Amino acid sequence: MGNKILVTGGTGFIGSHTVVELYNAGYTPVIVDDLSNSSIKILDQIEKIIGNKPEFHQFDLCDEAKTADFINSNPDIKGIIHFAAFKAVGESVQKPLEYYRNNFFSLINLLTSYKGKNINFVFSSSCTVYGQPDVLPVTEEAPVKKAESPYGNTKQIAEEILAETAAVSKNYNIVALRYFNPVGAHKSALIGELPIGIPQNLIPFVTQTAIGKREKITVFGDDYNTPDGSCVRDYIHVVDLAKAHVAAIKRMEEGKSSDNYEVFNIGTGKGTTVLEIINAFEKSTGEKLNYTIGPRRAGDIEKVYGDVTKSAEALGWRAELNVDDMMKSAWEWEKYINENPF
């Protein structure tokens, strides 16, 4: 197999799919995860898909000594894809200190451990850095606005940390991928989004409601300035998103980066409302959903979707799967975990 790539948070939703796509592209993924928001059983699921169980290390990257020891004892790691972070907008509003501690300490410990060593580093960022954009679709050159939530603020500040580190330390080669809204599951239905407790994201709420785990979905607001009054997002299939990380690693390995710190939007370039997602789920699966309209939710922005020209041209990547693919795969995964509880 090819170069070793460290995947932090590799048993999580996006991380597990990226581990599979790295393996498919010839890399050797190595996972570090503290399992605070994922299940160890995902390793077995990955093995069922790729035929190998990836190397796995369980510890918290906020532990400076453990992180440094791991990096120093694994000098053959050629790249890092850093997912490990808390990621729920609503929860971050309630628990800001937990978000700042976890999301910054882990990043700083990783970067510090690589001081003076060459590394290709892909950072899991977010379209939340744009806030409510003035112009849509939003490009990478759009101003970063004051974050609407502590979660969004951790991504903004993390990007500043990365840009300022890259500016003075040329051994770091960094790509920040600003995701829009990852949904769906692997076509095998063996891995997917696995929220612990009440889901913070729309699609698990949709699938859990359809299967009977939840009584109903609440749509947060129907009075926004959008086609049907519900929020607009750029939903992207998680497998497409995973492939973007492989493209980012390859770009750095091949010396194609225009600078040692680059930023790319990773989305479909199309906006879809929450109510359109609910309708698409019903249409593509034949399942009826019980939903009600509730008040707006703190931290939510009205609409955002990305201009993905730069990622198409520079990364040679574009999203290939559509909303129906997203809904069908998410539903197959929900049915799988209903029969095979984690």
Residue pairs with C-beta under 8 A, 6 or more apart in sequence:
1 23
1 26
1 27
1 28
2 25
2 26
2 27
2 28
3 27
3 28
3 78
3 79
3 253
4 27
4 28
4 29
4 30
4 74
4 76
4 77
4 78
4 79
5 22
5 27
5 28
5 29
5 30
5 77
5 78
5 79
5 80
5 81
5 249
6 30
6 31
6 32
6 74
6 77
6 79
6 80
6 81
7 15
7 18
7 19
7 22
7 29
7 30
7 31
7 32
7 80
7 81
7 83
8 15
8 31
8 32
8 33
8 61
8 80
8 81
8 82
8 83
8 84
8 106
8 110
9 15
9 32
9 33
9 38
9 82
9 83
9 84
9 85
9 124
10 16
10 18
10 19
10 29
10 31
10 32
10 33
10 54
10 56
10 83
11 31
11 33
11 35
11 38
11 39
11 40
11 42
11 43
11 56
12 33
12 37
12 38
12 83
12 84
13 38
13 182
13 192
13 193
13 194
13 238
14 83
14 124
14 179
14 182
14 238
14 241
14 242
15 31
15 33
15 38
15 81
15 83
15 84
16 38
16 42
16 45
16 46
16 191
17 186
17 191
17 238
17 239
17 241
17 242
18 29
18 81
18 83
18 241
18 242
18 245
18 246
19 29
19 31
19 46
19 54
20 46
20 49
20 50
20 186
20 191
20 242
21 239
21 242
21 243
21 245
21 246
22 28
22 29
22 81
22 245
22 246
22 249
23 29
23 50
23 52
23 54
24 50
25 246
25 250
27 246
27 249
28 55
29 54
29 55
30 54
30 55
30 56
30 57
30 74
30 77
31 43
31 54
31 55
31 56
31 57
32 56
32 57
32 58
32 59
32 61
32 70
32 84
33 56
33 58
33 84
34 58
34 59
34 60
34 61
34 84
35 58
36 60
37 86
37 196
38 194
39 194
39 342
40 58
41 342
42 191
42 194
43 53
43 54
43 56
44 53
45 190
45 191
46 53
46 54
46 190
46 191
47 53
47 54
48 188
48 190
49 186
49 188
49 190
49 191
57 70
59 66
59 67
59 70
60 66
60 106
61 67
61 84
61 105
61 106
61 109
61 110
62 101
62 102
62 105
62 106
62 109
63 109
64 105
64 109
64 112
67 106
67 109
67 110
67 113
68 109
68 112
68 113
70 113
71 77
71 110
71 113
71 114
72 113
77 119
78 119
78 120
78 253
79 119
79 120
79 121
79 122
79 249
79 252
79 253
80 110
80 114
80 119
80 120
80 121
80 122
81 122
81 124
81 245
81 249
82 106
82 107
82 110
82 121
82 122
82 123
82 124
83 124
84 106
85 102
85 103
85 106
85 107
85 124
85 154
86 92
86 98
86 99
86 102
86 103
86 151
87 151
87 200
88 151
88 200
88 201
89 128
89 148
89 149
89 151
89 152
89 200
89 299
89 300
90 149
90 200
90 297
90 298
90 299
91 99
91 151
91 200
92 99
92 149
92 150
92 151
92 152
92 154
92 299
93 149
93 150
93 298
93 299
95 150
96 150
99 150
99 151
99 154
100 150
100 153
100 154
103 154
103 155
103 158
104 154
104 157
104 158
104 161
107 123
107 158
107 161
107 162
108 161
110 121
111 121
111 161
111 162
111 165
111 172
114 121
114 171
114 172
115 169
116 171
117 171
118 171
118 173
119 171
119 172
119 173
120 173
120 175
120 249
120 252
120 253
121 162
121 172
121 173
121 174
121 175
122 174
122 175
122 176
122 177
122 245
122 248
122 249
123 158
123 159
123 162
123 174
123 175
123 176
123 177
124 177
124 179
125 155
125 158
125 159
125 176
125 177
125 178
125 179
125 263
126 151
126 152
126 155
126 178
126 179
127 138
127 178
127 179
127 180
127 234
127 265
127 267
127 304
127 306
128 147
128 148
128 149
128 151
128 152
128 155
128 156
128 301
129 144
129 147
129 152
129 155
129 156
129 159
129 178
130 138
130 142
130 144
130 145
130 178
130 304
131 144
131 145
131 146
131 147
131 148
131 152
131 301
132 145
132 148
132 301
132 302
132 303
132 304
133 142
133 145
133 304
134 142
134 143
135 142
136 271
136 303
136 304
136 305
137 269
137 271
137 305
137 306
137 307
137 308
138 265
138 304
138 305
138 306
138 307
139 265
139 306
139 307
139 309
139 310
140 178
140 263
140 264
140 265
140 307
140 310
144 156
144 159
147 153
147 155
147 156
148 299
148 300
148 301
149 298
149 299
151 299
152 299
159 176
159 263
162 172
162 174
162 176
162 261
163 174
163 261
165 172
165 174
166 172
166 173
166 174
166 259
166 260
166 261
167 261
170 260
172 260
172 261
173 252
173 257
173 260
174 260
174 261
174 262
175 248
175 251
175 252
175 257
175 261
175 262
175 263
175 264
176 261
176 262
176 263
176 264
177 244
177 245
177 248
177 263
177 264
177 266
178 263
178 264
178 265
178 266
178 306
179 236
179 241
179 266
179 267
180 233
180 234
180 235
180 236
180 265
180 266
180 267
180 268
180 304
180 305
180 306
181 201
181 202
181 233
181 234
181 235
181 236
181 267
182 235
182 236
182 237
182 238
182 241
183 193
183 201
183 202
183 203
183 235
183 236
183 237
183 238
183 326
183 330
184 192
184 203
184 237
184 238
184 239
184 321
184 325
184 326
184 327
184 329
184 330
185 191
185 192
185 193
185 238
185 329
185 330
185 332
185 333
186 192
186 238
186 239
186 329
186 333
187 239
187 329
189 329
189 332
189 333
189 335
189 336
190 336
191 333
192 238
192 329
192 330
192 333
192 334
192 336
192 337
193 199
193 201
193 203
193 204
193 238
193 330
193 333
194 337
194 342
195 201
195 204
199 205
199 208
202 217
202 274
202 277
203 277
203 326
203 327
203 330
204 330
204 334
205 214
205 217
206 217
206 277
206 278
206 281
206 289
206 327
206 330
207 281
207 330
207 331
207 333
207 334
208 214
208 334
209 215
209 216
209 217
209 289
209 290
209 291
210 281
210 285
210 287
210 288
210 289
210 331
210 334
211 334
211 335
211 338
213 338
215 290
216 290
216 291
216 292
217 278
217 289
217 290
217 291
217 292
218 291
218 292
218 293
218 294
219 230
219 274
219 275
219 278
219 291
219 292
219 293
219 294
220 231
220 274
220 294
220 295
220 296
220 297
220 300
221 229
221 230
221 231
221 293
221 294
221 295
221 296
221 297
221 300
222 228
222 229
222 230
222 275
222 293
223 229
223 296
224 230
224 231
224 232
224 296
224 302
224 303
225 302
225 303
226 232
226 273
226 302
226 303
227 273
227 276
228 273
228 275
228 276
229 275
230 273
230 274
230 275
230 276
231 273
231 274
231 300
231 301
231 302
231 303
232 271
232 272
232 273
232 302
232 303
232 304
232 305
233 271
233 272
233 274
233 303
233 304
233 305
234 267
234 268
234 269
234 270
234 271
234 272
234 304
234 305
234 306
235 268
235 272
235 277
235 323
235 326
236 266
236 267
236 268
236 319
237 319
237 320
237 321
237 322
237 325
237 326
237 329
239 321
240 319
240 320
240 321
241 266
243 317
244 264
244 266
244 311
244 315
244 317
247 315
247 316
247 317
248 264
248 315
251 257
251 314
251 315
256 314
258 314
262 314
264 310
264 311
264 314
264 315
265 306
265 307
265 308
265 310
265 311
266 306
266 308
266 311
266 317
267 305
267 306
267 308
267 319
268 305
268 306
268 308
268 319
269 305
269 306
269 307
269 308
269 319
270 305
271 303
271 304
271 305
272 280
272 323
276 323
277 323
277 327
278 289
278 291
280 323
280 324
280 327
281 287
281 289
281 327
281 330
281 331
282 288
282 289
283 324
284 323
284 324
284 327
284 328
284 331
285 327
285 328
285 331
287 331
308 318
308 319
311 317
311 318
312 318
